[in-house]
Amino acid sequence: MTFSASFLLAGPEVILAVSALALLVWGAFARTAGVVFIGASVAALVAAAAVAVLGPHGRAFDGGLIADQAATFAKVAIYLASAAAIPLGQRWFARRGIERFEYPILVVLAALGMGMMVAAGDLISLYVSLELQSLALYVLAAFRRDDEKSSEAGLKYFVLGALSSGLLLYGSSLIYGFAGSTHFDVIARAAASGAGPGVLFGLVFLICGLAFKVSAAPFHMWTPDVYEGAPTPVVGFFAGAPKLAAMVLLARVLMEGFGGAVDQWRQVLIALALISVAVGAFAGLAQRNLKRLWAYSSIANIGYALVGLAAGGTAGVQSMLLFMILYVIDVTGFFACLAALSRDGRPMETFDDFAGLMRERPRLCLAMTAFCLSAIGLPPFSGFWGKVFVFKAAIAAGFAPAAVVALVGSVVAAFYYLRLIKIMWFDPPPGQTDTPPREAVAVTYASALFAFPAVMIALIALYPWARDAAAALVLR
């Protein structure tokens, strides 16, 4: 493929890269953050539209970039989530007097890295795209430089992220040394009848490095502290889209590069999945801070997604994709609701802060209740359908015990969500809530709409698209 054709396939990423550079120059000289926020949102939406219009076409840059149905599916979701995160952060930072034009640019750069992640065709593009995304997120986590918790969150995220990058690089070097190539299709031929000891050793390190990025236990140690310390809109952003990107990347590596060794790596995934579900369910019982609570909830949810991916085949990958899309919608709405609510200028982040919310903000309380019931997996909310797809794929693949253990973890986690619902609906309010910003309310209501009444319509549209995306990833 010629360079011009490859450049065209990378059109959405080019749009984001050029927009980030242009907005950076504009912000540095004009010092008007409002224009940068609007421009970044438009750039993310245009990139999403470009992905949908261009569609899958093939491999670019000598196989380093893959434009297929799976990449298209993930990129549209990632860019839309990024577009929602930008206005969500604008008002939140402005109300605290720390609105800066760098925030939307960092979100665009993170989206650029995530778009490259889901389209990575070899180990080199995998690493470069992962680091581009991670470096932007490190800065976003520590965006409130004068806040001790935010600085601590950024530092912990960076240090542990560097450790995970080291594991990933070491694993990649072993795979390259024993397989003879960095390209997934060549690695697949080397592991067609099962991975040898050297390749398998490298694959385990690679999986561990990616497990850090998705905060799967026991590589989750950064997650609760970073979620608690980082600004709420930032947490809402990197709790959703980056994890979708990392899960799609993991699926591409395993299915395209190591599809012939599925019986070897699925054991590692099952172990990670069950540990994640147990840690997320039981550790969440002791939390009083909602951001830390959702950190453990996200660990458990990654466990459910890993169960689907471990099932293998088109059905397993499809269940993972559907689960992650529904999870991104829920987590974005949850943190949008947190960003919208405050009392006397102080963010509402604990169980006690949400006491009596039904009396003061009934519509936001109903939205938060929908997110909680969806996280529990109660029908007919979106979380229920996500878990149904995952458990169905796991049982069909012969992993019924793993599905049962994951279901028990979901029952345990129901306790802290029901406790929050009880506090919101029946406890007396400690004071009057502030007027919520329109942008955060709009994102909350839109997410709640997809979590409950519109979920069936969304699933009808997403199901065949996710099936085609999964088929593009599965080794034939």
N, C-alpha and C positions, 0 to 999 in steps of 0.2 A: 504494500500500500504506500502511495506517495506521501510526502510530508504534508502537502496541502489537504489531502483526504484525511489524514490522521488529525490534522489541525481542526478540520470541520467536525470530526467525531468528538473532539474535546471542546466543542463550542460552548456548552454550559459552564464548564470550568474556566474557559477564557473570559466569559462574561463576568464571572465573579472576581477573577484575578484583576482584570482591567478596572472594574468598578471599585475594588478595594484600593488600588493605587490612586485612582482619580479622586476618590473621596478623602483619602489620606492627605493628598496635596491641598484639596479644597479646605479641609478642616484646619490644617496647619496654617494656612494663610488667611482664610476668611474668619476663622474662629466663630463660626455659627454652627452649633451642633444640630439644630433642627433640620437643616438641609441634608446633613450627613445621615441622619436617622431615616429621613424619607427616601433618600437615594439608595441606602442599603436595603431597605424593605423592598423597593422596586426591583433592585438587582436580583434579590433572592426569588421574587415572583417571576421575573423574566427568565431566570435560569430554569425554574421549574417548568415554565411553559415551553422553553426550548427543548428540554429533555422529552417532554410529552410529544412535541411535534417531530423532533428528529427520530426518536424511537431507536431500537437496536439496529446496528449496522454491521458490527464485526470487531476486529482487533486493530488497534492503532499503535504506532510507535514500536513496531517489531514485537507486538504482543504484550507490551507493558501496560496498555490500557484496553479494557474490554468493554465494548458497548453492546450489551445484550439485554434481554428482558429483565433479568434480575437487577442489573444496575439501574435500569430505567425505573423500575418499581421502587427501589430504595431511594434514588435521588429525588424523585418527586416528593416523597414523604419528608426527607431531610430538609430540602429547600423550603417547603411550606412551614415546617416547624421552626426553621431559622427565621423566616419572615414574621412569624407570630412572636418570636422572642424579642425582636428589635423594638417595636412600640411598647411591649410589656415592660422593658427595662427603662425606656425613656422617661416615662412619668414617675417611676419608682425612684430613679436617681435624681430627677428634677425636684421632687418633693423634699429630698434630703440635701439639696444644694450642691450635689456632686455630679451633675450632668456633664459628661465629657464626650467629645465626638469619637474618641477611640473605641468606645463600647460597640457600636454597630459595625465598625470595621473589623474588630476582632471576631465578631459573630460571623461575618461574611468569610473571613479567612478560615475559621473553623469549618464552616459549611463547605468551602473549597476542598479542605483536607478530607472531609467525610465523603464528598462526591468522588474523589480519587480513590479512597479506600474501597468503596463498594465496587469499583471498576478495576481494581488492581489485578494485573495478569502475571506478575512475577514477584519475587521476594524483595527486589529493590524498590519497585513502586509501592509495594506494601509498606515498607519501612518509611519511605519519604512522606507518603500521604499520612501515615499514622502520626509521625512527628509534627507535621504541619498542623494537624488538628490539635494535638496535645499541647503544643507550645502556646497556641491561642487560648486554650482552656486554662492553662496555668495562670496566665495573666488575668483572665476573667475572674478566676477564683479569688485572686488577691486584689481585685479592682478597687476596693475601699482601702486605700493604702494607710489611712489614719486609724483604721479599726484593727485592734489587736487580733480578733478572731479571724478576720478576713485574711490578714497577712499570714497568720498561722496556717490557715487552710491552703493558701497558695503554696507555701513552703512545703507542707506535707505532701500535697499533690505532686509537686515538682520532684521531690526527692524520691518518693516511691514510684513515680512515673519513670524516672531515670533508671531505677532498678529494673522495672518491667521491660524497658527498652533494651537493657543489657541482656536480659534473658532471651528476648526475642531475637536480638542480633546473634547471640551465641548459637541458638537453635537454627537460625537461618544459615549460618556458616557451616554447621555440621551437615545440614541437608544439602547444601551446595557441594560440599566436599565429597559426600557419598553418592549423591544422585548425579552430579556432574553438570547441573544447570540450575539457574534461578527461576526458570519459567515453569509454571504449574503444569502445562501439558507434557513437558519433558520429564518432570518429576513423576507425573502419573504413570508414564511408561516404565520408569525405574521401579515404581512400587506397585506395578500391575498385579503381581501375585503375592502381595504382602510386603510390608516394609522390613528391610534388613535391620540388624541391631543399631548400626550407625544412624540410618535415616530415622528410625523410630526414636532413638535418643534425642535427636534434634527436634523431631516433631513434638515430643513432650515439652521441651523447653519453649517451643513456639506457642503451644497451647497455653502454657503457664503465663507467658508474656501477654497474650491476648486476654487471658482470664483476669489479669490486673485491670485491663482497660474496661471490661464489662462489670468489674467488681464482683466476680464470682468467688465465693468462699472456697478455700481459705486465703484468697488473695484480696480480701475486701477491707483490710485494716484501715485504708485511707478514707473510706466512704463516709462513715458517720461524722467524723470531725470536719471533713470538707463540706459536706452538706450543711452542717450547722453553721459554719463560719462564713461561707460564701454568701454574697447577696442573693436574695430570694429569686429574682428573675434569672440570674445566672444558673442557679441550681435547677430551676425549671427547664432551662435549655440543655445543660449537659447531663441531666438525668434521663433525657429522652432520646433525642436524635443521635448523639454520639454512641449510645449503646446499640441502637438499631444498626448504625454503620459498622460497629465492631462485630456484631453478630452475623451480619451479612458477609463481612470479610472472613470471619472464622468459617462460615459455611462454604465460601468459595475455596478457601485453602484446603479444607478437608475433603470436599466433594470433587473438586477439579484436580487437586494435586495428589490426594491420597485416597481416592475412591476405592482403589483395590485393597486398601488396608483398613477397611471400615470396621472389621471385627476387632482390630487392635486399638484404634483410637476411641471407639465408642465406649470402652470400659473406663477410660479417663473421663469422658464427658459425663457418664452416669454418676461416677464418684463426685465430680464437681457439682453436678446438679443436686444430688441428695444432700450434700453438705451445705450447699447454698440455701436450700429450702429450710433445713433444720436451723441454721444460724439466723436466717431472716425471720423465721416464725417465733423462735423462743427468745432471741435477744430483743426483739421488738416489744415483748411484754413488759420490759423494765423501763421503757422510754416515756418521758413526759413532754419532750420537745418534738413537735410535729415534723420538723425537718430531719431530725435524727431517726424518727419513726419511719418516715418514708425512705430513708437510706436503707434501713433493714428490710423494708418492704421491697425495695428495688432489688436487693440481693436475692430475696426469695423469688421474685418474678424472673430474674435471670436464670434461676434454677429451673423453673417451669419451661422456659424457652430452650434450655440445654437438653431437657428431657425430650422435647420434640426433635431437636437436631440429632440427638443420639439415636433416635429411631431410624434415621437414615432414609434413603429413597425420596421420591418426589413428595409423598404424603408427609413425611417427617419434616422436610425443609419447608413445605407449604404451611404446616401448622406453626412452625417457628416464625415465619414471616407474618402470618395473620396475628399471632399473639403479640409480636413486637409492635406492629402498627397500632393495635388497640391499646397496648400499654403506653405508647408515646402520646396518644390522645388523652388518656387518663392522667398521666403524670403532668402533662402540660396544663391541663385544666386545674389540677390540684394546686400546683404552685402559682398559677394565675390567681386563684382564689386567695392564697396566702398573701400574694403581692397586693391584692385589692384591699385587704382588711388591716386596720390599725385602730388603736385607741389612744387619743391624745398624742398623736404623732409617733407612737411606739408600735412596732410591728407586732401582730398577734401570731405567736409561734408555739405556744404551749397549749395543753389541754384546757387549763384554767382560763386562758384568754378567750376560748371559744364558748364558754358557758353562756347559755341564753341567746345564742346567735339567732335562733328561730324567731325570737320576739323582735329583734332589731333589724336583721337583714334576712327576711324569710326566703327570698329567691336565691341569695348566695348560700344560705343554709341548705336549701333543697339541692343545689348543685353539688355542694360538698358531700351531702348524704349520698347522692348518686355515685360520686367517685369512690366513696367508702364501700358501698354495696357492690360496685363493680370490682374493686380490689379483693373483696371477699370471694367473689365468683358466684354471686347470687343471680339466678335467672330473673328477668331476661336481659340483664345488663351486659355490657360488652365484655367484661372480664370473664363472665361465665362462658361465653362462646369461645374466647381465646383458650381457656383451659379445656373445654370440650375437645377442640381440635388437637391439642397437645396430647391429652390422655388417650384419645382415640388412636392417634398415630403410634403412641408408645405401646398400647395393648396389641395393636395389629402386628407390631414388630416383635412381640414376645417379651415385652418389658412390663408386664402387668404389676409385678411387685414394686417396681420403681414408681409407677403411676399411683399405686395405693399409698406409698410413703409420701409422695408429693401432695396427694389429696388430704392426708392427715395434717401435713404442714399448713395447708390452706385453712383447715378447720381451726387449728391453733391460732393462726393469725387473725381469724375472725374476731377474737376476743377484743383486741385493741381497737379495731375499727368500730365495733359495736359500742365500746366504751365512749369513743369520741361522739358517736351519734347520740347516745344517751345524754352526754354533757351538753351538746348543742341544743337538744330539744327540750330538756326538762330542768336543767340547773338554772338558777337565777343569774342574770348578767351582772358582771362587776362594774360596768360603766357603759357610757355611750360610745358607739363606734364612730370613726371618722367617715366622711363621705368618700366612697371608693372611686378611684379613677376609672374613666369610661373604658380605656383600652383594656385594662385588666378584667373588668366586668364582661366586656365583649368576648374575650378569649375564654373566660370561664363558662359563659353560657353556651358558646359554640362547642366547646369540649363536652359539656354536660349533655348537649343535644345528641352528640354522637355516642355518648356513653349509654343512652337509654332509648329514646323514641326512634332515632334514626339509625340505630345500629343494624337492624335487619336490612334496610335499604343499602347501607354501606357494605355489609357483608356480601350481598348479592353482586355488587359491583367489584368488590375486592377479591372474592373467591377465585374466579377464573384467572384474574390478573396474577394473583399469588401462585396459582398452579402453574402458569406459564413461566413465572420467574423461577420457581423451584425446579422445573424441568430444565431450565437453562443452566442451572448449577450442578445438577446431578450428572455424574459421569455415565456416559453411554458406552 
